[in-house]
Amino acid sequence: MPENFYSDNADLRFHLRHIDLAEVVRLREQDYAEAEQYPEAPEDYADALDSYHKVLEMLGEICGENIAPRSRDVDLHGATFAAGEVCYAPGTKENLEDLRKADLMGVTLPRKFGGLNMPTSLYAMMMEMVSRADASLQNLVGLQDIAETVTKFGTEDQKERFLPRFASGEVDGAMVLTEPEAGSDLQAVQTRAWQDAETGKWYLNGMKRFITNGCAQVQLVLARSEEGTKDGRGLSMFICERGPELKVRRIEEKLGIHGSPTCELQYNDVPAELVGSRRRGLTRYVMSLMNGARVAISSQAVGIAEAAYRSALVYARAREQFGVTIDSFPAVYEMLVRSKVQVVAARALLYETTKYVDLREAYEHLVEHGDPETLPPDARAAAKRYSRIAAELTPLSKALSTEMANRVAYDSLQIHGGTGYMKDFNVERYCRDARITNIYEGTTQLQYVAAVGGVIQRVLAPLMEEMSHLPYEGKLRRLASAVDVARDKLRRAVTFVLGRKDAEYQDLMAWRLCEMETAVFVSYLMLRDALADKEREALAERYVLDVIPSVGLHHEVVTSGDTSLIDRQREILAM
């Protein structure tokens, strides 16, 4: 029977029903005024949800019937490079054509440019399904953030010229940031942008490396526009199209994600256009791009993990040892249960994150483009609040989802045993594909650096306080009480770290504080979801029992007050 990656996923359907995007959709649809101009625009929130459901169901069918069956062949052939040109695997070309025909290449773009005007949350759900089918394909279609950046920061002329082409699938995009010597230190970018004094036109010169889909027709490039500068204040964002001046030097031979080419690029006076304002390339535009990319990779990781868990479950139910199927062995079904709970928990955090990303985007757009005379009095405060929440949740979600994907893929391979190590099963690909997710778009360690400021400022504290007072009863009340105790330990750990006045100690404890914050916050999410659906109570119980003890352990280490801790760490490394 053909699979549908939406209708067969009860957890994904649960989140569409319960994510509560009513405020987001109302703002995106301009109080549903777009229905008067576009026949396909929803008339109210119920109509929007119905439309979203139909789009997800359509994509679910494409993923199950077309993309997933091609995935092994895509992995085998991979992208190739010859005579300066990159060629996708045959299956990748077919996949992209299927998505183009289904009009799914401009999901979040405004309708006036041919897009579907859907919120980020829906796009993340779509990217999760695509990643479950073929994680490498997500790297190509997930680059719609390029068009989103043009939507937010480009001129009207740039929007008119580029966005319809993105929405139709005529062009694809690439986010071109990294350089051979700069790595994650984007302030060190040296690619030069120079402006012709007579014509005012910009040109790009330099090298870029590790560029996902670097063969794309349209590229957003971070380059140094200010002569004599050495830091991020001298960087601007540019948009350019591929031409003879832009050379693909080679593509990387990678462990996984074979369907997505990772390119090294040479810019030789490539004509380009400034996007937004000079000197804000890193401080504003790249941060916007990176936040979108983190959400996309979180979706990718959850999709890979879903595929790996299902593969393990199917295998365990079919594989017989000692006269019974191995899913009846406690050691095996314990791994399966752990994997399922981890996937559900990461998905809960992902879609809580995307909800706040959508709220941030909606209110920031309202503040920047709305009529000042009719602007709601609390709009600016709401934009600021949602921005702070999204800024913390986005890196926490990426850290949780990607680390989880690696664990679930590892356990899936373990359940498959020796056969899983062979190419006969997809699970070895899931392990290879998952491994990059906690590296690119910022390693897990960098996610903690990005999130810890929000943890210390207690940005999520009001949300956790609100969830702690939901009407739990019985088992859920007992579990919530345990989470309440852990929340207090988290508060005390943060207070202790701040009181140390030791920057190195604060940096050393950052990952522990982020782990504590994630465990407590996601526990509340799981309990809240169990209130909405009693069948989820067992999932919430298992998650809380698994993670809340770790909060106590982290608390003990953080508040130990042992001044020799850092010295002992250095001694260990010196052995």
Secondary structure, 3 states (H helix, E strand, C coil): CCCCCCCCCHHHHHHHHHCCCHHHHHHHCCCCHHHHCCCCCCCCHHHHHHHHHHHHHHHHHHHHHHHHHHHHHHHHHCCEEECCEEECCHHHHHHHHHHHHCCCCCCCCCHHHCCCCCCHHHHHHHHHHHHHHCHHHHHHHHHHHHHHHHHHHCCHHHHHHHHHHHHHCCCCEEEECCCCCCCCCHHHCCCEEEECCCCCCEEEEEEEEEEECCCCCEEEEEEECCCCCCCHHHEEEEEEECCCCEEEEEECCCCCCCCCCEEEEEEEEEEEEEECCCCCHHHHHHHHHHHHHHHHHHHHHHHHHHHHHHHHHHHHHHCEECCEEHHHCHHHHHHHHHHHHHHHHHHHHHHHHHHHHHHHHHHHHHHHHCCCCCCCCCHHHHHHHHHHHHHHHHHHHHHHHHHHHHHHHHHHHHHHHHHHHCCCCCHHHHHHHHHCCCCCCCCHHHHHHHHHHHHHCCCCHHHHHHHHCCCCCHHHHHHHHHHHHHHHHHHHHHHHHHHHCCHHHHHHHHHHHHHHHHHHHHHHHHHHHHHHCHHHHHHHHHHHHHHHHHHHHHHHHHCCCCCCHHHHHHHHHHC
